[in-house]
Amino acid sequence: DYPKIITGCEWDQVRAHGRSNRGRCGGARVDGLHQKITEQLMMIAPGASIPSTVDVGDKRLNIGTCAEDDAATKVLNAVPADVQTNSLTFVFPFRPRTLEPLDCCEVCKLIFG
């Protein structure tokens, strides 16, 4: 079961890797996203269920399904409560089968900076 995308996240000396499911909207691999991520997703798409695909303006966006969401949740669960999402550092996401580097999606750019 290859994931669709893999990335890594770090804050101080706390590191974790994250992966997205193969399906377009398969959800995060952890038991629920961290509350800080969920709150920011709700500001982007009020009332949406997480994970889901939503229409925001003229764009169709996946929310709560990214490898960044998974990795950041793992790191945020292990660091002090005052750490903000924009202080996390990520490696570039890539496709594990082809090693193709990818850009972060628009939603992750808004949440993680």
N, CA, C and O atoms as CSV, one atom per row, in Angstrom:
chain,resi,resn,atom,element,x,y,z
A,1,ASP,N,N,0.836,-1.187,0.000
A,1,ASP,CA,C,0.000,0.000,0.000
A,1,ASP,C,C,0.874,1.241,0.000
A,1,ASP,O,O,1.184,1.786,1.059
A,2,TYR,N,N,1.268,1.685,-1.171
A,2,TYR,CA,C,2.054,2.908,-1.275
A,2,TYR,C,C,1.178,4.112,-1.008
A,2,TYR,O,O,0.057,4.190,-1.509
A,3,PRO,N,N,1.677,5.052,-0.224
A,3,PRO,CA,C,0.925,6.308,-0.076
A,3,PRO,C,C,1.031,7.124,-1.359
A,3,PRO,O,O,1.895,6.873,-2.199
A,4,LYS,N,N,0.160,8.081,-1.495
A,4,LYS,CA,C,0.183,8.952,-2.661
A,4,LYS,C,C,1.335,9.952,-2.552
A,4,LYS,O,O,2.031,10.216,-3.532
A,5,ILE,N,N,1.529,10.507,-1.349
A,5,ILE,CA,C,2.567,11.520,-1.128
A,5,ILE,C,C,3.172,11.308,0.255
A,5,ILE,O,O,2.484,10.884,1.184
A,6,ILE,N,N,4.467,11.606,0.387
A,6,ILE,CA,C,5.170,11.536,1.669
A,6,ILE,C,C,5.875,12.866,1.913
A,6,ILE,O,O,6.374,13.488,0.976
A,7,THR,N,N,5.915,13.296,3.160
A,7,THR,CA,C,6.701,14.473,3.541
A,7,THR,C,C,7.168,14.300,4.979
A,7,THR,O,O,6.724,13.391,5.681
A,8,GLY,N,N,8.053,15.165,5.405
A,8,GLY,CA,C,8.526,15.166,6.783
A,8,GLY,C,C,8.278,16.520,7.415
A,8,GLY,O,O,8.220,17.535,6.722
A,9,CYS,N,N,8.132,16.536,8.735
A,9,CYS,CA,C,7.852,17.756,9.483
A,9,CYS,C,C,8.781,17.805,10.684
A,9,CYS,O,O,9.159,16.769,11.231
A,10,GLU,N,N,9.152,19.029,11.098
A,10,GLU,CA,C,10.051,19.175,12.235
A,10,GLU,C,C,9.757,20.462,12.992
A,10,GLU,O,O,9.404,21.486,12.406
A,11,TRP,N,N,9.908,20.384,14.292
A,11,TRP,CA,C,9.942,21.559,15.149
A,11,TRP,C,C,10.968,21.281,16.221
A,11,TRP,O,O,10.862,20.287,16.940
A,12,ASP,N,N,11.958,22.145,16.338
A,12,ASP,CA,C,13.068,21.947,17.253
A,12,ASP,C,C,13.685,20.583,16.956
A,12,ASP,O,O,14.160,20.379,15.838
A,13,GLN,N,N,13.703,19.655,17.884
A,13,GLN,CA,C,14.271,18.328,17.632
A,13,GLN,C,C,13.200,17.254,17.449
A,13,GLN,O,O,13.513,16.064,17.414
A,14,VAL,N,N,11.950,17.665,17.333
A,14,VAL,CA,C,10.856,16.712,17.154
A,14,VAL,C,C,10.601,16.552,15.657
A,14,VAL,O,O,10.326,17.527,14.956
A,15,ARG,N,N,10.694,15.324,15.179
A,15,ARG,CA,C,10.522,15.045,13.750
A,15,ARG,C,C,9.501,13.935,13.557
A,15,ARG,O,O,9.374,13.031,14.384
A,16,ALA,N,N,8.778,14.022,12.450
A,16,ALA,CA,C,7.825,12.965,12.095
A,16,ALA,C,C,7.643,12.967,10.591
A,16,ALA,O,O,7.820,13.999,9.943
A,17,HIS,N,N,7.297,11.832,10.035
A,17,HIS,CA,C,6.951,11.786,8.614
A,17,HIS,C,C,5.445,11.618,8.498
A,17,HIS,O,O,4.786,11.070,9.382
A,18,GLY,N,N,4.930,12.098,7.397
A,18,GLY,CA,C,3.498,11.995,7.147
A,18,GLY,C,C,3.255,11.463,5.760
A,18,GLY,O,O,4.105,11.570,4.876
A,19,ARG,N,N,2.092,10.891,5.582
A,19,ARG,CA,C,1.730,10.343,4.280
A,19,ARG,C,C,0.252,10.571,4.023
A,19,ARG,O,O,-0.555,10.649,4.949
A,20,SER,N,N,-0.078,10.674,2.758
A,20,SER,CA,C,-1.482,10.769,2.370
A,20,SER,C,C,-1.905,9.415,1.835
A,20,SER,O,O,-1.083,8.646,1.336
A,21,ASN,N,N,-3.177,9.134,1.942
A,21,ASN,CA,C,-3.688,7.886,1.393
A,21,ASN,C,C,-3.659,7.934,-0.121
A,21,ASN,O,O,-3.557,9.008,-0.713
A,22,ARG,N,N,-3.747,6.793,-0.734
A,22,ARG,CA,C,-3.718,6.735,-2.189
A,22,ARG,C,C,-4.951,7.359,-2.806
A,22,ARG,O,O,-4.869,7.983,-3.864
A,23,GLY,N,N,-6.086,7.200,-2.162
A,23,GLY,CA,C,-7.314,7.765,-2.699
A,23,GLY,C,C,-7.285,9.284,-2.682
A,23,GLY,O,O,-6.568,9.889,-1.885
A,24,ARG,N,N,-8.049,9.885,-3.544
A,24,ARG,CA,C,-8.051,11.343,-3.669
A,24,ARG,C,C,-8.437,12.023,-2.353
A,24,ARG,O,O,-7.908,13.082,-2.014
A,25,CYS,N,N,-9.347,11.415,-1.632
A,25,CYS,CA,C,-9.799,12.037,-0.392
A,25,CYS,C,C,-9.880,10.972,0.698
A,25,CYS,O,O,-10.906,10.838,1.365
A,26,GLY,N,N,-8.822,10.233,0.874
A,26,GLY,CA,C,-8.831,9.110,1.791
A,26,GLY,C,C,-8.702,9.469,3.243
A,26,GLY,O,O,-8.995,8.641,4.106
A,27,GLY,N,N,-8.275,10.669,3.545
A,27,GLY,CA,C,-8.152,11.069,4.943
A,27,GLY,C,C,-6.749,10.924,5.478
A,27,GLY,O,O,-5.899,10.278,4.864
A,28,ALA,N,N,-6.518,11.513,6.597
A,28,ALA,CA,C,-5.203,11.448,7.220
A,28,ALA,C,C,-4.988,10.078,7.834
A,28,ALA,O,O,-5.951,9.374,8.136
A,29,ARG,N,N,-3.754,9.702,8.017
A,29,ARG,CA,C,-3.408,8.399,8.554
A,29,ARG,C,C,-3.395,8.379,10.081
A,29,ARG,O,O,-3.230,7.309,10.666
A,30,VAL,N,N,-3.557,9.484,10.724
A,30,VAL,CA,C,-3.561,9.521,12.179
A,30,VAL,C,C,-4.996,9.533,12.676
A,30,VAL,O,O,-5.926,9.759,11.902
A,31,ASP,N,N,-5.173,9.290,13.967
A,31,ASP,CA,C,-6.516,9.299,14.544
A,31,ASP,C,C,-6.967,10.733,14.764
A,31,ASP,O,O,-6.939,11.234,15.888
A,32,GLY,N,N,-7.375,11.377,13.714
A,32,GLY,CA,C,-7.854,12.750,13.795
A,32,GLY,C,C,-6.717,13.749,13.703
A,32,GLY,O,O,-5.605,13.494,14.165
A,33,LEU,N,N,-7.010,14.871,13.110
A,33,LEU,CA,C,-6.012,15.925,12.979
A,33,LEU,C,C,-5.898,16.705,14.280
A,33,LEU,O,O,-6.826,16.725,15.089
A,34,HIS,N,N,-4.760,17.343,14.471
A,34,HIS,CA,C,-4.567,18.185,15.643
A,34,HIS,C,C,-5.571,19.331,15.595
A,34,HIS,O,O,-5.927,19.814,14.520
A,35,GLN,N,N,-6.019,19.755,16.757
A,35,GLN,CA,C,-7.042,20.800,16.845
A,35,GLN,C,C,-6.623,22.089,16.143
A,35,GLN,O,O,-7.460,22.746,15.524
A,36,LYS,N,N,-5.351,22.462,16.224
A,36,LYS,CA,C,-4.891,23.701,15.570
A,36,LYS,C,C,-5.063,23.619,14.055
A,36,LYS,O,O,-5.414,24.610,13.416
A,37,ILE,N,N,-4.821,22.458,13.485
A,37,ILE,CA,C,-4.998,22.279,12.046
A,37,ILE,C,C,-6.480,22.301,11.698
A,37,ILE,O,O,-6.887,22.951,10.735
A,38,THR,N,N,-7.275,21.598,12.475
A,38,THR,CA,C,-8.717,21.557,12.234
A,38,THR,C,C,-9.326,22.951,12.294
A,38,THR,O,O,-10.155,23.298,11.453
A,39,GLU,N,N,-8.927,23.750,13.272
A,39,GLU,CA,C,-9.460,25.110,13.393
A,39,GLU,C,C,-9.134,25.944,12.164
A,39,GLU,O,O,-9.981,26.697,11.683
A,40,GLN,N,N,-7.924,25.819,11.655
A,40,GLN,CA,C,-7.551,26.596,10.472
A,40,GLN,C,C,-8.267,26.099,9.221
A,40,GLN,O,O,-8.638,26.895,8.358
A,41,LEU,N,N,-8.460,24.793,9.122
A,41,LEU,CA,C,-9.230,24.262,7.997
A,41,LEU,C,C,-10.662,24.780,8.026
A,41,LEU,O,O,-11.239,25.065,6.977
A,42,MET,N,N,-11.239,24.905,9.216
A,42,MET,CA,C,-12.605,25.408,9.345
A,42,MET,C,C,-12.700,26.879,8.944
A,42,MET,O,O,-13.758,27.322,8.498
A,43,MET,N,N,-11.630,27.635,9.092
A,43,MET,CA,C,-11.639,29.027,8.638
A,43,MET,C,C,-11.609,29.088,7.114
A,43,MET,O,O,-12.188,29.994,6.515
A,44,ILE,N,N,-10.930,28.120,6.483
A,44,ILE,CA,C,-10.861,28.081,5.023
A,44,ILE,C,C,-12.182,27.599,4.433
A,44,ILE,O,O,-12.661,28.147,3.440
A,45,ALA,N,N,-12.767,26.574,5.045
A,45,ALA,CA,C,-14.007,25.982,4.533
A,45,ALA,C,C,-14.982,25.779,5.683
A,45,ALA,O,O,-15.135,24.658,6.170
A,46,PRO,N,N,-15.651,26.856,6.131
A,46,PRO,CA,C,-16.572,26.748,7.259
A,46,PRO,C,C,-17.659,25.706,7.024
A,46,PRO,O,O,-18.271,25.653,5.957
A,47,GLY,N,N,-17.885,24.885,8.032
A,47,GLY,CA,C,-18.947,23.899,7.971
A,47,GLY,C,C,-18.616,22.624,7.214
A,47,GLY,O,O,-19.442,21.713,7.158
A,48,ALA,N,N,-17.434,22.540,6.634
A,48,ALA,CA,C,-17.066,21.340,5.878
A,48,ALA,C,C,-16.719,20.209,6.828
A,48,ALA,O,O,-16.258,20.440,7.946
A,49,SER,N,N,-16.943,18.996,6.379
A,49,SER,CA,C,-16.481,17.853,7.165
A,49,SER,C,C,-15.014,17.610,6.810
A,49,SER,O,O,-14.573,17.889,5.695
A,50,ILE,N,N,-14.282,17.091,7.770
A,50,ILE,CA,C,-12.859,16.835,7.557
A,50,ILE,C,C,-12.618,15.353,7.747
A,50,ILE,O,O,-13.013,14.818,8.783
A,51,PRO,N,N,-12.008,14.673,6.832
A,51,PRO,CA,C,-11.499,15.146,5.546
A,51,PRO,C,C,-12.605,15.218,4.493
A,51,PRO,O,O,-13.605,14.505,4.572
A,52,SER,N,N,-12.408,16.079,3.524
A,52,SER,CA,C,-13.370,16.173,2.433
A,52,SER,C,C,-12.780,16.976,1.287
A,52,SER,O,O,-11.680,17.520,1.385
A,53,THR,N,N,-13.526,17.035,0.215
A,53,THR,CA,C,-13.200,17.895,-0.917
A,53,THR,C,C,-14.283,18.958,-0.960
A,53,THR,O,O,-15.473,18.644,-0.959
A,54,VAL,N,N,-13.865,20.220,-0.996
A,54,VAL,CA,C,-14.830,21.315,-0.925
A,54,VAL,C,C,-14.581,22.320,-2.036
A,54,VAL,O,O,-13.475,22.425,-2.565
A,55,ASP,N,N,-15.630,23.054,-2.379
A,55,ASP,CA,C,-15.512,24.164,-3.315
A,55,ASP,C,C,-15.315,25.432,-2.504
A,55,ASP,O,O,-16.152,25.789,-1.674
A,56,VAL,N,N,-14.201,26.108,-2.751
A,56,VAL,CA,C,-13.917,27.385,-2.100
A,56,VAL,C,C,-13.720,28.397,-3.213
A,56,VAL,O,O,-12.722,28.366,-3.932
A,57,GLY,N,N,-14.688,29.295,-3.343
A,57,GLY,CA,C,-14.658,30.221,-4.466
A,57,GLY,C,C,-14.805,29.426,-5.757
A,57,GLY,O,O,-15.741,28.641,-5.907
A,58,ASP,N,N,-13.875,29.631,-6.688
A,58,ASP,CA,C,-13.925,28.902,-7.953
A,58,ASP,C,C,-12.981,27.702,-7.975
A,58,ASP,O,O,-12.712,27.145,-9.040
A,59,LYS,N,N,-12.474,27.297,-6.799
A,59,LYS,CA,C,-11.522,26.193,-6.725
A,59,LYS,C,C,-12.092,25.017,-5.955
A,59,LYS,O,O,-12.899,25.189,-5.042
A,60,ARG,N,N,-11.669,23.836,-6.327
A,60,ARG,CA,C,-12.030,22.609,-5.619
A,60,ARG,C,C,-10.799,22.176,-4.839
A,60,ARG,O,O,-9.754,21.902,-5.429
A,61,LEU,N,N,-10.917,22.112,-3.506
A,61,LEU,CA,C,-9.783,21.836,-2.643
A,61,LEU,C,C,-10.021,20.612,-1.777
A,61,LEU,O,O,-11.134,20.379,-1.304
A,62,ASN,N,N,-8.963,19.831,-1.573
A,62,ASN,CA,C,-8.985,18.740,-0.607
A,62,ASN,C,C,-8.539,19.314,0.727
A,62,ASN,O,O,-7.515,19.995,0.794
A,63,ILE,N,N,-9.284,19.053,1.779
A,63,ILE,CA,C,-8.877,19.547,3.090
A,63,ILE,C,C,-8.739,18.375,4.058
A,63,ILE,O,O,-9.579,17.476,4.101
A,64,GLY,N,N,-7.662,18.409,4.828
A,64,GLY,CA,C,-7.434,17.400,5.846
A,64,GLY,C,C,-6.936,16.075,5.322
A,64,GLY,O,O,-6.982,15.078,6.043
A,65,THR,N,N,-6.458,16.030,4.083
A,65,THR,CA,C,-6.029,14.762,3.493
A,65,THR,C,C,-4.552,14.735,3.140
A,65,THR,O,O,-4.062,13.720,2.645
A,66,CYS,N,N,-3.838,15.813,3.378
A,66,CYS,CA,C,-2.454,15.923,2.915
A,66,CYS,C,C,-1.467,15.225,3.840
A,66,CYS,O,O,-1.725,15.022,5.026
A,67,ALA,N,N,-0.339,14.870,3.263
A,67,ALA,CA,C,0.754,14.307,4.051
A,67,ALA,C,C,1.239,15.324,5.085
A,67,ALA,O,O,1.678,14.945,6.170
A,68,GLU,N,N,1.161,16.606,4.752
A,68,GLU,CA,C,1.552,17.651,5.699
A,68,GLU,C,C,0.650,17.645,6.928
A,68,GLU,O,O,1.132,17.829,8.046
A,69,ASP,N,N,-0.644,17.438,6.737
A,69,ASP,CA,C,-1.577,17.366,7.864
A,69,ASP,C,C,-1.204,16.227,8.805
A,69,ASP,O,O,-1.218,16.384,10.026
A,70,ASP,N,N,-0.875,15.090,8.228
A,70,ASP,CA,C,-0.504,13.907,9.002
A,70,ASP,C,C,0.785,14.152,9.785
A,70,ASP,O,O,0.835,13.916,10.992
A,71,ALA,N,N,1.825,14.626,9.100
A,71,ALA,CA,C,3.112,14.853,9.756
A,71,ALA,C,C,3.011,15.942,10.820
A,71,ALA,O,O,3.557,15.798,11.914
A,72,ALA,N,N,2.318,17.023,10.502
A,72,ALA,CA,C,2.187,18.125,11.459
A,72,ALA,C,C,1.416,17.698,12.700
A,72,ALA,O,O,1.757,18.109,13.809
A,73,THR,N,N,0.385,16.883,12.530
A,73,THR,CA,C,-0.370,16.387,13.683
A,73,THR,C,C,0.541,15.603,14.618
A,73,THR,O,O,0.494,15.785,15.834
A,74,LYS,N,N,1.365,14.735,14.053
A,74,LYS,CA,C,2.275,13.940,14.874
A,74,LYS,C,C,3.250,14.833,15.637
A,74,LYS,O,O,3.526,14.589,16.811
A,75,VAL,N,N,3.770,15.865,14.977
A,75,VAL,CA,C,4.712,16.768,15.649
A,75,VAL,C,C,3.983,17.609,16.692
A,75,VAL,O,O,4.463,17.732,17.819
A,76,LEU,N,N,2.844,18.187,16.349
A,76,LEU,CA,C,2.109,19.028,17.296
A,76,LEU,C,C,1.665,18.262,18.536
A,76,LEU,O,O,1.575,18.837,19.620
A,77,ASN,N,N,1.387,16.972,18.384
A,77,ASN,CA,C,1.022,16.159,19.540
A,77,ASN,C,C,2.201,15.921,20.484
A,77,ASN,O,O,2.001,15.521,21.631
A,78,ALA,N,N,3.422,16.163,20.015
A,78,ALA,CA,C,4.611,15.863,20.804
A,78,ALA,C,C,5.362,17.104,21.295
A,78,ALA,O,O,6.382,16.971,21.972
A,79,VAL,N,N,4.885,18.295,20.971
A,79,VAL,CA,C,5.588,19.528,21.338
A,79,VAL,C,C,4.744,20.360,22.299
A,79,VAL,O,O,3.576,20.041,22.522
A,80,PRO,N,N,5.317,21.428,22.874
A,80,PRO,CA,C,4.543,22.291,23.776
A,80,PRO,C,C,3.300,22.866,23.085
A,80,PRO,O,O,3.278,23.063,21.870
A,81,ALA,N,N,2.293,23.122,23.878
A,81,ALA,CA,C,0.992,23.566,23.360
A,81,ALA,C,C,1.042,24.922,22.662
A,81,ALA,O,O,0.167,25.219,21.848
A,82,ASP,N,N,2.047,25.756,22.960
A,82,ASP,CA,C,2.089,27.093,22.370
A,82,ASP,C,C,2.744,27.131,20.988
A,82,ASP,O,O,2.840,28.205,20.394
A,83,VAL,N,N,3.190,26.006,20.465
A,83,VAL,CA,C,3.793,25.959,19.136
A,83,VAL,C,C,2.697,26.175,18.086
A,83,VAL,O,O,1.650,25.530,18.128
A,84,GLN,N,N,2.951,27.081,17.155
A,84,GLN,CA,C,1.976,27.394,16.118
A,84,GLN,C,C,2.299,26.645,14.827
A,84,GLN,O,O,3.446,26.261,14.597
A,85,THR,N,N,1.301,26.444,13.998
A,85,THR,CA,C,1.487,25.682,12.765
A,85,THR,C,C,2.491,26.340,11.820
A,85,THR,O,O,3.192,25.644,11.086
A,86,ASN,N,N,2.570,27.672,11.829
A,86,ASN,CA,C,3.484,28.340,10.909
A,86,ASN,C,C,4.943,28.268,11.354
A,86,ASN,O,O,5.823,28.738,10.633
A,87,SER,N,N,5.219,27.690,12.523
A,87,SER,CA,C,6.606,27.532,12.961
A,87,SER,C,C,7.153,26.137,12.643
A,87,SER,O,O,8.304,25.833,12.959
A,88,LEU,N,N,6.336,25.297,12.023
A,88,LEU,CA,C,6.784,23.963,11.628
A,88,LEU,C,C,7.558,24.045,10.322
A,88,LEU,O,O,7.282,24.898,9.478
A,89,THR,N,N,8.519,23.163,10.162
A,89,THR,CA,C,9.325,23.097,8.943
A,89,THR,C,C,9.051,21.775,8.243
A,89,THR,O,O,8.963,20.730,8.888
A,90,PHE,N,N,8.917,21.822,6.927
A,90,PHE,CA,C,8.638,20.623,6.141
A,90,PHE,C,C,9.718,20.399,5.103
A,90,PHE,O,O,10.343,21.346,4.626
A,91,VAL,N,N,9.934,19.137,4.754
A,91,VAL,CA,C,10.719,18.824,3.562
A,91,VAL,C,C,9.742,18.818,2.396
A,91,VAL,O,O,8.533,18.687,2.591
A,92,PHE,N,N,10.267,18.958,1.187
A,92,PHE,CA,C,9.377,18.967,0.031
A,92,PHE,C,C,8.661,17.631,-0.088
A,92,PHE,O,O,9.293,16.579,0.014
A,93,PRO,N,N,7.357,17.658,-0.303
A,93,PRO,CA,C,6.622,16.406,-0.500
A,93,PRO,C,C,7.023,15.753,-1.820
A,93,PRO,O,O,7.411,16.432,-2.771
A,94,PHE,N,N,6.923,14.429,-1.862
A,94,PHE,CA,C,7.259,13.717,-3.094
A,94,PHE,C,C,6.403,12.465,-3.221
A,94,PHE,O,O,5.837,11.969,-2.246
A,95,ARG,N,N,6.328,11.970,-4.450
A,95,ARG,CA,C,5.620,10.723,-4.728
A,95,ARG,C,C,6.593,9.564,-4.520
A,95,ARG,O,O,7.634,9.524,-5.177
A,96,PRO,N,N,6.287,8.619,-3.627
A,96,PRO,CA,C,7.251,7.557,-3.315
A,96,PRO,C,C,7.536,6.595,-4.467
A,96,PRO,O,O,8.626,6.028,-4.531
A,97,ARG,N,N,6.595,6.401,-5.364
A,97,ARG,CA,C,6.839,5.465,-6.481
A,97,ARG,C,C,7.753,6.042,-7.543
A,97,ARG,O,O,8.553,5.318,-8.136
A,98,THR,N,N,7.642,7.344,-7.791
A,98,THR,CA,C,8.406,7.962,-8.878
A,98,THR,C,C,9.487,8.911,-8.364
A,98,THR,O,O,10.341,9.354,-9.132
A,99,LEU,N,N,9.453,9.225,-7.069
A,99,LEU,CA,C,10.343,10.213,-6.442
A,99,LEU,C,C,10.163,11.608,-7.025
A,99,LEU,O,O,11.046,12.457,-6.904
A,100,GLU,N,N,9.026,11.839,-7.653
A,100,GLU,CA,C,8.717,13.145,-8.224
A,100,GLU,C,C,8.461,14.156,-7.101
A,100,GLU,O,O,7.577,13.943,-6.272
A,101,PRO,N,N,9.231,15.263,-7.066
A,101,PRO,CA,C,8.965,16.295,-6.054
A,101,PRO,C,C,7.689,17.057,-6.399
A,101,PRO,O,O,7.371,17.252,-7.572
A,102,LEU,N,N,6.969,17.481,-5.381
A,102,LEU,CA,C,5.709,18.196,-5.563
A,102,LEU,C,C,5.726,19.493,-4.772
A,102,LEU,O,O,6.483,19.637,-3.812
A,103,ASP,N,N,4.904,20.413,-5.173
A,103,ASP,CA,C,4.696,21.625,-4.392
A,103,ASP,C,C,3.630,21.352,-3.338
A,103,ASP,O,O,2.796,20.462,-3.505
A,104,CYS,N,N,3.659,22.120,-2.258
A,104,CYS,CA,C,2.576,22.044,-1.278
A,104,CYS,C,C,1.306,22.576,-1.926
A,104,CYS,O,O,1.356,23.455,-2.787
A,105,CYS,N,N,0.183,22.042,-1.509
A,105,CYS,CA,C,-1.089,22.530,-2.040
A,105,CYS,C,C,-1.408,23.904,-1.444
A,105,CYS,O,O,-0.765,24.345,-0.491
A,106,GLU,N,N,-2.399,24.564,-2.015
A,106,GLU,CA,C,-2.774,25.908,-1.563
A,106,GLU,C,C,-3.242,25.912,-0.114
A,106,GLU,O,O,-2.948,26.852,0.625
A,107,VAL,N,N,-3.958,24.888,0.297
A,107,VAL,CA,C,-4.465,24.817,1.658
A,107,VAL,C,C,-3.298,24.712,2.637
A,107,VAL,O,O,-3.279,25.411,3.650
A,108,CYS,N,N,-2.339,23.859,2.354
A,108,CYS,CA,C,-1.172,23.708,3.249
A,108,CYS,C,C,-0.346,24.973,3.322
A,108,CYS,O,O,0.201,25.301,4.375
A,109,LYS,N,N,-0.251,25.696,2.199
A,109,LYS,CA,C,0.467,26.974,2.203
A,109,LYS,C,C,-0.220,27.962,3.145
A,109,LYS,O,O,0.452,28.709,3.856
A,110,LEU,N,N,-1.550,27.969,3.152
A,110,LEU,CA,C,-2.289,28.873,4.036
A,110,LEU,C,C,-2.109,28.490,5.514
A,110,LEU,O,O,-1.969,29.362,6.372
A,111,ILE,N,N,-2.112,27.197,5.800
A,111,ILE,CA,C,-2.040,26.733,7.177
A,111,ILE,C,C,-0.621,26.777,7.731
A,111,ILE,O,O,-0.404,27.216,8.860
A,112,PHE,N,N,0.340,26.322,6.938
A,112,PHE,CA,C,1.693,26.152,7.454
A,112,PHE,C,C,2.677,27.224,6.989
A,112,PHE,O,O,3.831,27.237,7.415
A,113,GLY,N,N,2.225,28.112,6.126
A,113,GLY,CA,C,3.071,29.224,5.717
A,113,GLY,C,C,4.041,28.949,4.614
A,113,GLY,O,O,4.790,29.840,4.214
